[in-house]
Amino acid sequence: MPGSANHVSLVEAQENYTKHGSSERRNRGQTRRPLEDEPRDEQWRRIDIKCDNVEEPQRGQKYADSYPYEDTTVLYYWRRTYWRRVVG
């Protein structure tokens, strides 16, 4: 959402990282590659808004306060344990 803490959407950030090496083009050249002990989750994939059940941002809604989970890995859209998974 424009004006939020994140200046770009997750979709745009992933696209920017692929193209420019940073989530925002203005940060090109100011990032580093992951270290060996920072592996990517083997199941990770880019988000696909056609099939991933993603929240629509609402002004004034503090989403971080609405997640009732102690295990934040349920927020990973690519995992079977994703809290907004639509089974069908």
Stockholm file with secondary structure:
# STOCKHOLM 1.0

chainA/1-88         MPGSANHVSLVEAQENYTKHGSSERRNRGQTRRPLEDEPRDEQWRRIDIKCDNVEEPQRGQKYADSYPYEDTTVLYYWRRTYWRRVVG
#=GR chainA/1-88 SS CTTSSSSSCHHHHHHHHHHHSSSSGGGTTSCCCCCTTSCCCTTCCCCCTTTSCCCCCCTTCCHHHHCCCSCGGGGCTTSTTCTTCCCC
#=GC SS_cons        CTTSSSSSCHHHHHHHHHHHSSSSGGGTTSCCCCCTTSCCCTTCCCCCTTTSCCCCCCTTCCHHHHCCCSCGGGGCTTSTTCTTCCCC
//
